[in-house]
Amino acid sequence: MRIMLLYYLYEDAGSAQDVHYFVRAAKELGHEIVVYGPPDPKSPFPWSLDVASADAVVFIFEWTQMMRHGDKLDVARILGHVPRNRRLVIDCDGALNARIQVRGDYNHKSDEESEAWIRHAECLSDKLFQPSFRPRRPNVKTYFFHGYSPEWEQPLDLDKRELAMAYVGHSKFRWGPMERVLSAVEKIRGDVGRLAIVGHGWDVMPEWAPQMQMESAYYTDKEMLKRLGVEIVPPIPYKEVIGWMSKAVFNPVIYRPLFEELGFVTCRTFETPAAGTIPLFGLGSEYVKEIFGPGAERLVLPEHEPEAKLLDMMKNPLEYAEIIHGVRAHMREHHGYEARVKELVRLIEA
């Protein structure tokens, strides 16, 4: 089967690593996955504009619904060549819901925008999915467009890290969860070493935020970041993400409030446990057990005296390795890319 992904793909943002492993797993299973766009010999991804040869098309909506390449007739060509029952929509942003506002985050700015987005998705396909075990709309089902690869797994010699904390990800709607982690760090700052955050928008407002009227989404407390001596690093290519996380004793696993509310997963959900670091879950214990397996709740940042958990991680990092090994075993069993591709093919053929 030849599957074409419609996705606004960048190598230093979003789910580029997932696309890479989906492509490879599909090939190993006798299928082919390509990304819609003109061929690019400098890109590691298989680009193609040959819609006529596609057996199925998967629209992946993540941070934008625009198409990166092509012209104004792209959608017409796609809908004309690929039957409706061979088209899927995967909503990675929570847009396929009525308007939601939670702790300063939102999926739509108005009810009208929500209704228009839902109509748009339903025009493309009857097969609608979100990366959550509990989609809220009855015609939306579960599919995780993110996965786990054992190849990522790094040694857990956590007493040899150059950083105390690292976080790889952009700042969009994430200051609240990050502030909770940093507030705990601040109480024990003398016992915690270097801190680093990699990504857009932490120290400087991204240039596109004012144009999109999204200044509030990229708010950060720059004085707090300076006070704690947090090192801000520019975005990195997807191939460097796990290596960068492995520089630190612990890495926060935090979501924007909307994703936490909807029970979504993200690419970091699966990459962080494989890195040579302690995943510090700034998420609910029940969600953590469901996604990461029994025992993973011991890695949750508690509401009461969170600084004590951080201090224990800093002083006894190797004691957390056994917990992480259990999390990795759970991820290998339940979230591998081969299983993801097999499920995708089944959903296409259903």
N, C-alpha and C positions, 0 to 999 in steps of 0.2 A: 504494500500500500504506500502511495506517495502522499504525504500530508504536508500541506503548506501552512505555515504560521504567519498570521497577519499581526505584526508586533513592532512597536516603535523601539527598535533595539539600539542600545548604546553599550559600549564595552566597559564603561565605568559607572553604570547605574542600572537599577532595576534587576531583572532576572537573567542577565547575560550568561552566567554560569549554568543556570538551569537549562537554557537553550542548548548550550554546548553539550551537556550530558544527555539531554533528550535526543539530540541528533545522533550521538554515538550509540546510545542504547537501541534506538530504532534500527540502525544499521546492523547491529549484532543480532537483532531479531528478524532480519530479512525485510525490513521496511525502510522507507526513506523520509526524512523530515528536512524541509527547506524553509527558508525565510523569504517572504515576499520582498522583492527589491532587485535592482539591477546588479548583475555580477560585479564583485569587487575583489580583485586579486590580492589586495592588501588586507582583507578582512579574513579572520579565521572561520567565519560562518558561511554556510552554503546559501547564497542568495539566488533567487530565480524569479523571473517575471512570467514564466510559462504556466499560466493558470490552467490552460486546457489539459495539461498532463496531470493535474492534481486530482487525486481520488477523494480528497476531503480538504476543507479549509477550517482552521481554528483561529477565531478572532480572540486575541489576548489583550484585554484592556487593563493597562497598568500605568497610572499617572497621567495618561492622555488617551484620547480616542482618535487622535489624528494619525495619518499614515505618513511615515518618514519619507518614502520614495513614491514616485509615480506621478500620475496626472489626475484630472478630474473625472476620468472615465474608469478608474481602477475598480471601484465598487461595482459598477455596471458590468464590467467584464467578469468579475468574480461571481456575482450572482447569476450571470447568464450562463456560465460554464459549469458551476458546481451546484447540484440540486440542494434544495433546502434541507433535506434529511441527512446531507453529508456536510453540513455546516454547524459548527459549535461556537458558542460564546463563553469565554471564561472571564469573569469579572473579578479582577484581583484588587479592586479599589473600594468595593462596597457601594458602587454607584447603582447597582441593580436592586435598589431598595427605595422605599419612601424616604423623604428627607429625615436625616438623623443629625442631631446636634448633641455633642457630648464633650464636656470639659474643654471647650474652645475649639474642638474639631468638628468637622461636618463632612457629609458626602455630597451635598448639594447646597447651593445658596438660596434656593427657593423651591416651593412645591412644583412650580411649573417646569423648572429645570429637571427635577426628578422624574416627572411624568414623561417629559420628552425623551429622556435617556432610556427609560424603560420601554417606551414605544419603539425607539430605534433598535434596541437589542432584540425585541420580540419580532421585529421585521426581518432581522437577519436569520433567525433560527428559532426552532422550538426547543433546542437542546441548550439550556442555559445552566451555567455552573458557577459556584463560588468556592474558594479555598477555605471552607469552614465545615465542621461537622453538623452545623445547625443553620442552614440558610433560612431566612425568614419568609420568603415568598414561596407559595406552594408549587410554582412551576420552575423553581430553581433547585438544582441538586448539588451534591458535593463532588468536587474534583480538585485535588491539590496540584496546581502547576508549580510545584517546588518539590525537591526531593533530596535524598541523601546518598552520598557515595562513600564506601569504605576507603577508597583511594585518598580521600582527603585527610584521613586520620593521622594526626601528628603525635609524637611522643609526649607523655604527660610528666616530663621532668620539670615540674612547676617551680622548683626552687632555683632555676637557672634563667629566670626571665629578666629582661632589661627594663620592662615597664611593670608597674603595679596594675594599671587598668588601661585597656584600649577599647575603643568603640569604633566600628566601621559602619557608617551610614549617614545619610543626609539629615538635616535638622527639621525637615518638614513636619510640623505638629508634634515634635518629639521633645520639646524642651521640658514639659511637665514631668514625664517619666525620667528624663535625664537629671533634672533638678533633684528629684527624690534620691537618686543614687549619690549625686555629688554632695547633698546635704549630709548624708551618712558619712561620706568620706571626710567632710570638713571637720566632723567631731573627733576624728582620729588622724588628722592630716599629718602629724609628726611621725606616725607609724606606717604611713603609706608612701610609696615611692612615686616615680614619675607617672603622669596621667597623659593620655593622648586620645584625641578624637579625629577620625579621618572622614572627610566628606564636605559637601557644600553647606554653606549657610550658618556655620557655628560662630564664626568671628566677623563675617561680613555678609550683609544681605545679598542674596543672589541677584544678579542683574535682571533676571526675568520676573522676580517677585512683584515689583511695582507695576510692571506691564500687565500682569495677570491679576492685579489687585489682591495679592496673597501675602502682603507684608506680615500680617499677624501669624500666618502659618509658619513663618521662618523666624519668629521672635526667639531670641536667646538672651540670657542675662550675661552680658559680656564682662561686667565687673566681677561677677562670681567666677567666671572662667579664668580671668586674670588673677584674682585673689588666690585661687587654688593652683595656679601655675599650669593650667591645662595646655598642652601643646596641640595646636591645630594643624592638621596635615591635609593637603589638597586631595581630591578624589584619586583613587587608584584603579587600575584595570581589574576586572573580575578575577583574573588568574593570581593576583597578589593578595586577595582578601584574606584567605585562610592563613597565609604566611604572616600577614600583618597582625591578625588576631592572636597568633601564637607567640607574639613578642611579650604578652602580658600574663600576669598571674590570673586575672579574671577579666571577663568581658560582659558588660550588661546585655541582656536580651530584653529589649524594650520595644513596644509597639506604639504607634500613634493611637490615641484614645479610641478612635473609630474602629480600628482593627481589633483592639482589645474587647470592645463592646460586642462586635460581631463574631468573635472567636476565630478570627482569620489566622492563617500562617503566612510567613514571608520567607524569602530566601535565607535570611539570617537565622530563622528557626532551625534550619537543618545544617547550616554551615558551622555555627558556633560550637555545637557538641563535638565536631570532628577536629576543631582546632586544638592546639596544645595549650589549652587554657581552661579555666573554670567558668562555665556558663552561669552567670548570676541572673536569675530570672526575676525581673520586675513585673511579674504577671501573677494571676490568681493560681492558688495551689491546685484546684480541681482541673483547670485547663492544663497546667503543667503535667499532671499525672496522666491525663488523657492523651496528650501529644507525645510526651517524652518517656512515659512509662513509670511504673511504681518505683519509688525511691527518689525520683527526680525532685520531689517537693522539698527535699533537704537542701536544694540549691536555690530556693526562693528567698528573696530579700524580705524579711519579716516586717510587719508594720511596727512592732514594738522592739525598740533598741536595735535597729538595723545595723548600726555601727559595730555591734558585737559580732554579727555574722561576718562582716567584712574583716574585722580584726582577726577572727579565727581563720579565715581564708588566707590572710597574709602570713600568719604565724605557722599555720599547719597545712600548707597547700597540698602536700603529697597524700594527706588523709582523704582528700576529696577525689583522688584518682579512681578509687574503687567505684564510687557513685557514678563517675563519668563513664567508666567502662560499661556499667549497666545501662546507661542512657544510650551509648553507642550500639549496644547489642539490640536494644529495642528499635532504634532507628534503622539498622540494617534489615531487621525482620519486617518492618511495617512500611518503610518509606523509600525503598530503593527505586532507581530510575527504570529498571527493567519492568518492575511491577506497574510503574506509572504509565509506561508506553503500552503495555498490554491492556491496561484499563482504558486508555484513550482509544485504542483500536476497537475495543468492545463497545464503547459508547458511540463511536462513529457508525459501527455496523448495526447497532440496536434499532 
